Amino acid sequence: MSPGEPETYTIEQAGETLGVSVADIESYLQEGLVVPREGPGGTPIFTRVQMRRLWSVVTLHRDLGINLPGVAAVLRLREQFEQVRRDLVTLVEIVERELGPDAWDRLWPQGRPRPDAHISVDGFSDLSDRPAPQDSREPRQKPGGEPGGESGPHGGTGP
């Protein structure tokens, strides 16, 4: 939304701006995906923030083909993600205030992970960093004492 755009939109203006019908927007309202302000005579009025949310709904529903309950779930997850992100920013501020700005160097003496790196549960940022898996099983012995013997009931190798 650019500065020259209106501060509020009627349902008709919202539909025209987003390229959807008034009936589509009404179905989004019935699903509770957007809660507009009430204008004169009880007509829905959308602020710029609500228009951004409506744009997300339209993108998810019309453009990506997600059904309305799925759109609601995506929007809830996005809100939860944003809350976790805000909580993390607060936590970082608390750590730096309480432990000092050098706390990160003390926590990661070999260097702090890049902020854009994906850190998984096992600590690897991507598959190229992961060492080759080690086979903890001993090699099977052939009947003559050589590795690779037959182990299956019908002569094949198997677990």
Residue pairs with C-beta under 8 A, 6 or more apart in sequence:
1 48
1 51
1 52
5 48
6 13
7 47
7 48
8 37
8 39
8 45
8 46
8 47
9 17
9 45
9 46
9 51
10 39
10 43
10 44
10 45
10 46
11 22
11 25
11 26
11 36
11 43
11 44
11 46
12 22
14 25
14 46
14 51
14 54
15 21
15 22
15 24
15 25
17 51
18 25
18 51
18 54
18 55
18 58
19 58
20 58
20 62
24 58
24 62
25 34
25 44
25 54
27 68
28 34
28 54
28 57
28 61
28 68
29 35
29 36
29 44
31 68
31 69
31 71
31 72
32 72
33 53
33 57
33 68
33 71
33 72
33 75
34 46
34 50
34 53
34 54
34 57
35 50
36 44
36 45
36 46
36 50
37 44
37 45
37 46
37 47
37 50
38 44
38 45
39 45
46 54
53 75
56 75
56 78
57 71
57 75
60 66
60 70
60 71
60 74
60 75
61 67
61 68
61 71
66 74
95 103
96 103
99 106
104 112
105 112
113 119
113 125
114 125
117 125
118 125
118 126
119 125
122 130
124 130
139 147
139 148
140 147
140 148
140 149
140 151
140 157
141 147
141 149
142 148
142 149
142 150
143 149
143 150
148 157
150 156
150 157
151 157
151 158
152 158
